[in-house]
Amino acid sequence: MENLLINNEDKLNVSNLTRVGDISHFEGPILTLFEEPNTGHFYLFDWVDRDDKYNRWLIYSALPESLSQYLNREISHLDFFKNRTQKNVYCMDISSQNGSFHNYDAFELTQIPENYLPKQDNFFDIEDCPAFEIIKAAVVKTLSLAH
């Protein structure tokens, strides 16, 4: 796995995140949507790397409008990533023995490795989204509350 530059002082509190569903799933989750129930804010866990012991995830916030555009194939995964609500991106290494993400710390990255960025030609594929209706409903609910 890549050696990362992290800010040990800035951790993301993931204890109150609730899993909505996988946006992309292939032999396991690749891109998973989480919601902060008290605020309605969305966060993505974006799988980027692994080794013998851990799976590495980037964690970042997501605008409901951008999520809707991504699900409608109007923007790429890279554009979706660039449209995040906060510029902070966090990283978490989770045991490949299926440990709960609540047991790990998410540290802010000071620099994102180039090969961890989504590809410009990567678009949403409904065939890889087992929770499409649940995710779409969460996005619609959040968008309707905002207006």
N, C-alpha and C positions, 0 to 999 in steps of 0.2 A: 504494500500500500504506500501511497504518497506520504512523505513527511510533511506535516502541516505547520503553518505559522498560526498560532492561536493566541487569543487574548484570555488568559486565565482569570482575569478580573470580571469578565462579562459572561455570565451564564444565562441561558434561556430557561425560565421556569416551565417545565413541561408537565408538571404534576396535575394541572387542571385541563389538559388537552384530552378531548374525546375523539376517538377514531370514527370517521364518517364512512370511509371505504376506500378501496383501491381504485385509482384512476387508471393505472396500468399494472397488469399482473401477468407475469410469465414465469412459471415454475416458482412463484413466490412474488410478494409485492415488489414493485419497482418504483411506483409513484403513489403515495398514499395521502389522502386528505384528512386532516384533523381540524376540529373546531374548538375554540375556547367558549364554552357554553355561556359564561357570564357576559361576554362581550360580543359574541357572534363572529369574532375574527377567525379567519382561516389560516392554517399553516400546512405546508407540504413537507413530507418526508420523502426525499428524492435519493434513491439508492445510487451510489457512485463508485463503490469499490468494495473489495473484500480480501481477506487472507484466510489462513487456516482456522482462525479463531473468531474473527469479527466480520460483520457487515458494516460498511460505513455509509452514513446518511447525511446529506445536506438538509438542513431545516430552514425554511424561510416562510415569510408571510405572503399571503396572496389576496389580491383584490377580488371581490366577487365578480366584478365586471370582467376582469381579465380571465378569471376562471371560466366564465360563461363563453367568452370569445374562444378560449382554448378548446372547450368542449364542442363548440360549433365549428371547429377547424378554421377559424378566422385568423388565428395567430399561431406561430410555432411554439414549441416548448421553450426555445431560447427567448423569444419575445415575452412569453408568459413569465419566465424567470426574471427578465429585465424589468417587468412591470410590477414587481413586488412592492408592497406598501412600505416596507422598511428596507433600507439598504443592507442592514445586518444580515449575515448568513451564518448559521451555526452548523456545527458538525457533531455527530454522535456516532461512536463505535458501539454496536450492539452485538452481544455474543451470538454466534451462529447456532448456538444451542437453544434458540428461540426465547431468549431472555426478554422480559418486558422492558420497554423503553423507559418506563418510570424508574427503573433501577440505575439509570445512567445519567451523566451530566452532558449537557449540550453547551459547547464552548463556541464563542464567536471566532470566526476565521478572520485573520487580518489580511489574508490573501487567498484567493480561490485558485487552485491549480487549473490550468487551461483545459486539461482533459476531463475535469469534473463539470465543465459547463455543458449544458444541453446543446444538441446539434440544431443548426438552423433549419435543417430539412426534416426534423422530427415533429410530426403532428399527431394529435390525438387520434386513437384508433378504438372505436367502440367495441371491436372484437376482443380487445385486451382489457376491457373495463367491466368486471363482474358486478360492480355496484352502481351502474350508470343511473338508474332511476332514483336511488337514494341520494347520490351526489347531486344530481340535477335538482331534486326537491330541496336540498339544503341551500343550494345557490339561489334558487327562485325565492325561497323564504327570506334569505338575507337581503337580496335585492329589493324585495317588496317592503321590508322594514326600513330600508334606507330612503325610500321615496315617500 
